[in-house]
Amino acid sequence: MGVVAPNGIGLDAFESALRAGRSGIRYIEKMEELGFACRVAGVPPGVDELAEASFSAEARMAMNSDMIHACLAGFECWQDAGFTLPEPGDETVHWDTGAIVGTGIGGLDTIGEKLVPRTDAGKVRRLGSTMVEQTMASCVSASVSGFLGLGGQVTTNSSACTTGTEAVVNGYFTIKEGRSKRVMAGGSEGASHYIWAGFDAMRVLNRTSNDAPERASRPMSASAAGFIPAAGAGLLMLESLDSALARGARIYAEVLGGHVNCGGQRGGGSMTAPNPEGVERCVRGALNEAAISPAAIDLINGHLTATMADVLEVTNWSRALERGPEDFPLVNATKSLVGHGLGAAGGLELVASTLQMVGGFAHGSLNCEDLHPGLEPFASSIVHETIEKEINVVAKASFGFGDVNGCVILRRWDT
């Protein structure tokens, strides 16, 4: 796995932050300067310094923040999977390895800072030869593949907030169908006020906690006032069991199954709200693919964005699992610590889910001590402070704009 998160870059730092309940949300001066109502965001720290150490000056000129986040996470994922980073001039192609690296909005920083202003000023010739590769939707997967020499299917999916989770589901089926031995899968998102501006205009960002950034992301809280935008990347190397065993790879977890669907923007669903039946069908589809009982779920790592949809989400989980408040699984919200990573959210949260299984803990959800009244029946299942707990099976779901849903079921690997 590899991770670039607002509260920690690298697996060790990220796990430490999860265990400590350490927030990565901070005040962003540019947002105040531009008149944003929300002026805090989850931005990975020290990325510029890491990029300078990881990429040549020439390479950095052809990369935006989305590409940098994806590649930094990709490099860690590659090495964590037991491979060596290629040296310059290495012509090796890894034909059995692909990449599905999704992004929600992508290179808007490049478009906003360079493409539009220079084009409108009649300075097209000053755009540079790398403009297309920085603004095409597939820039994240293409850049990861180019650095690592991946020769399987290399593609970028984009399904709003479901993107990272959907990428892992797609990678799972790619391997199950025998089309690849391994697939690096997950999501990435750049850090840019251009990406966040539309959400601020929609009034779906929390504008009430600018003076206390670490208190701003409040999933499941009665005082939740909207989500906090974030950036970063989370990638997982999926691999067939035969291949992983043959090369002696360390195995964190097993992807038991997954499912993606859409609620059709019917039955209460819309561009911005989920159709409850679609959510339930998605969770049940993942359980069916995984061939396990709902009773086997130990932890739900929720989508839980700190909007009015949180109560509906938990209710939908209860119906899908047929588990009421009396035997509901533990549930936590990684977004309380990192914000909403948009296209990166599912990838970040799947890495968090896996680290919790391997590490035997469930991280706390910040800022929901004033639990929403609609969630009071489930209070005993909501993890407020990190607890040591054996976690064998995690259900991770994401729900995105367009009424799209994705769910992955992970099981801790025991050798």
N, C-alpha and C positions, 0 to 999 in steps of 0.2 A: 504494500500500500504506500501511498504518498499523499501528503497533505500540506496545503498552504492555507492556514486559517487565521482569522483575525486575532485569536488568542493564543496562537502558537504555530510556528512553521516547523514542520518535521513531526514525525510520529511521537517521539519522546516528549517534545514540548507540548504537543496537543493533548496527549494523555495526561500529562501533569496538570494542564489547565482544566481539563474536564474533572479530574479528581478534586482539584482545589476549588472548583466553582468559580474560576477566574474569567471575568468578562473581557472580551476583546473589542468592545464598543467604545469609541472615543469621539470627542468633539472634532469636527472638520471645519476649519476656518473658511474654506472656499464656499461651503454651503451657506454660511451666514453672509458672506460677502455678496453672494448672488441672490439673497432674499428668500432662501428656502425657509419654510416653516419648521421642518425637521432639520436639525443641524448636527446630527450625530450619525455615525455609520460604523460598520465593522470592516476595517481595512487591515489586511495583514501587515505587521510591522517589519521594517528592515528589508523590504523587497528590493529596493534600488541597490543596496549594497550586495545582496545575494546575487542579483542579476549581473552586476559588474564582475563578481567573482566567478560566475558560471558561464557567461557568454562573452564572446569577443565584441569589441566595439562595433564592428561591422554587422554582426548578428543583431545586436541590440537596436541598431538603426532600423531594422526591418521587423521589429516586434512591438506590439502594444501590451498593455498590462494583462489583458486576457491571455495572450500567448505566453507571456512570462510566467503567469500563475500556473498555467497548464503544464509548461515544460519543467518548472521547478518541481511540481508534484510528480510529473512523469519520470524525472530523473531519480527521485527518491524511490518511487514505485519499482522502477527497473532494477535498481540496486538491491532493494529489499527483497525482490523476487530471486536474487542470486545471480544477476547478470552484471557485466562490467560495462561501464559507459564507453562508447566507441572513442577511439583517439581520432584526431583530425586526419582525414585521408583514408579512414577505414571504409572499405567498399563492401563490407559484409551486409547482406540482406537477410533478415529473419523472416523467411517466407511463411513460417507457421504461426506468426504472431501478428495480430491485428490491433486496431485501436478504435474504440467508439468513445470519443471525447466530446461531450455535448456542451453547448453554451446557450444561454437564454437570449441575450441581447448582443453580446459580442463586442466588436470593435468600434463602439460609438465614440470612444475617446479619440480615435484616429479620425473618424468622420467629422466630429465636432471641432477638433482642434486644427485639422489640416485640410481634409478633403473639401468640405463646404466653403470655408473662408477663402482658400486659395482659388478654388474654381470660380466663386462669385466675384473675386477680384481680377479675374482674367489671367490668373497665373497657373494655368494648367501645366505648363512645362516645368513648373517648380514642385509638382507633386511627388516626383521621384518614382523610381522604377519598382518600388516595393508597395506602392499604395494598394494595389489590388489584393495582394496576399495578406495585407493587414486588415482589409475590410470584408473579405469574403467570409461567409458564415463558417466555412470549414478551416479557418486559419488555425484553430487550436489543435485539431487532430493532425493537420498537415505539418505543423511545426514539430509536434511530438514525434511523428513518424520520421520526419527528416533528420532530426538529431539522433534517433535511435536506430534507424534503418529497418523499420517495420514493413513487412512485405505481404501481410494478409490484408483483409478489407480494412481500409482506413477511412473513417467517415465521422461526420458530426451530426448528431440529432439535436433537435430544438423543440421542446414541448413545454415552454414556460417553466414553472417551478417544479415540474415533474421530470425535467430533462435528465438530471444525474441518475435518478432511480431508473428511469426508462432505459438509459444506456446500459446499466448493469443487467436489466432483464434481457435486453437485446443481445448482450454479450453471452449471457447464460445459454440462450437458445442457439446462438452461433456455434458454441462448443458442443452442446448436446446433439446438434444435427451433424456434427463431424466436419464442419466447414473450417475449423481452425483448432489448433491445440491450445492456444491461449489468446486472450483479448484483454487489453488494458481498457478499462471502462470507468466512466464517471462523468463529472462535470466541472466546468470552470466558468468564472465570470470576472470581468475586469472591474477595476475601481475607478469610477468616473461619475461626476455630477451630471453628465449628459444621460447616463443610464438611469439615475435616480430621479431626475427632474419630473418625468411624467407621473411617477408614483406620488411625488409631493403634490403635484397639481390635482391628482385624484383624491387627495386628503386621506390616503390610506396609511401614511407614515405617522408615527407618534411624534407630535410636536409639543408635548407637555413635559418632556424630561431633558431638555437641552442643557440644563445646568447640572445634570447628574447622569452622564452617559451610561454608566454601568447599571442604572435603574430603568433604562429606557425600554429594553426589550422585555415584555411582560406576558408571555403566553400563559393562558389559563387564569389570568388575574381579573378580578372585578374592575380594576382600574386600567386594564389594557386599553390603549388608545391608538393602536395601529402598529405595523411592523417596523423594524429598523433595517434599512438596506445594508447589504454587505457584499463582500467580494472574496475571491479565493479559488481554491481547487481541491477536489478530493478524488483520487483515482485508486482503483483496485485492479490487481492482476488476476483475472479469472483464468483457470487452467483446468484441463481435463485431469482427472485423478491419475490415470495411467502416466501421463506426461510428467506430472508433478512428482510422483513416486519414483519414476525412472531417473530423474535428475537430482533426487534428494532434496527437493524444495521444502522449505518450512511452510506448513499449511496452517493458516489461522482459523479458517472456518469453511463450511460447506454452504454453497448456495443451493438450498433445497428446492426452490422454485420461485416463480414470480409471475406477475400478470400486469398488463396495461389495458386500459379501456377509456371510454369517454361516455359521459352521461347524456350526450346529445343536446345539452342546453335545454332540456325539458324537465318536467317534474320538479320545478324549483331551481333547476340548474340554469346558469347563464354564462356569459363570458367570464364573469368574476366570481361566481358562486357554484358550488357542486350540487349535482343531482344526487341526493342521498342514496337512491337505488344504485346509481353508478358506482359510488364508493363501496357500498356493501358487496356488489358483484365483483369488484376488483379484488377486495380482500379475500373473498371466498374463492375466486379464481386462483389466487396465489396459493392458498391453502390446499386446493385440489391438486395443483401442479406439484406442490411439495409432498402431498400424500401424508399429511399429518392432521391430527385433531386440533381444533381451536384450543383445547385444554393444554396443549403442549407449549403455548406461547408464554414465555416468562416475562418479556419486556416488550412494550411498544415504544419505539422511538418515533414520536408523532411528527406530523407536518407542523401543526401548532404554531401559528404565526403571530399571535397576539392581536387577533381581530375577533369579530363577532362569530366567526366560523369555528372557533375552538370548541365551544360547547357542542355544536353540531357534529364536529369530527369525533369527539369522544362517544357521543350517542351512536353515531354510525358504526364505530368500532364495536360497541357493545352489542349492537344488533347483528353485525356480521359474524362476530365470534360466538354469539348466543351465550355471552357471559355477562351477567348483571353486576352491579356494584359489589355484591357479596363475594364474588370470586374473579373480579376483573384483574388482568395482569398489571404489573407495575408499568407506569407510563412516565416518560420524561420528554423534555423539549430542549434539544441542543441549540435551537435558535435563541433561547434565553441567554446563552453565553456568547454567541457569535453573530447574531442577527440573521437576516434572511438572505442567504447567498444566491437567490434567484436560480439561474441555471446551474450553479455550483452546489446548491443546497442539498440535493439528494446524495451527491458524492461525498460531501463533508459529513453528512449524517450517517451514511453507511460505514465510513471509516470509524466514526465515533461509536457506532453500534458494535462493530467488530472489536474495537479496543476494549469495550466494556465486557464483552463475552470472554475475551482472552484474559483480561485483567481481573475478572471476578468482582465487578462493581457496577453500580448503576449511578450515574452522575445526577446531581441535584439540578432542579429547574429553578433558576433565580426568579425572584420578584413575583411569585404567586402566593405569597403568604396571605394576601387578601383574596382567597380563592373565589372565583366566580360562583355565585349562588347556584347556577345550573350544574356545577360540577361537584357540589358538596356531597352528593351520594357516593362519589368516587374518590373522596378525599384520602382514604387509607391507601389508595393505589398510586397517588401522585408523589413522586420523589422530590422532596424539597432540598435535602442535603444529601451529599454522596453517601451511599451505604455500601458496605462490602457484602456481596451477594453472588452466589453461583448463578450465572446466566447461561442457559444452554441453548435457548431459541429466542431470537429477536425477530419481530415483524417491523419492518420499516416501510412507511408509505409516504408518498408525496402527492399533492393535489394542486393542479395548476390552472392558470387562466385558460379559458377555452373548455372548462369542465373536463379536463383530462386527469387521469389517475394512474398511479403506478405503485406496486407493492412488491417487496422482496422479502423472502423468508430465509434467514441465516441460522445455521446451527454451528455451535462451537465444535471444533475438530479435536477429537481425542485419538492419539496414536496408540 
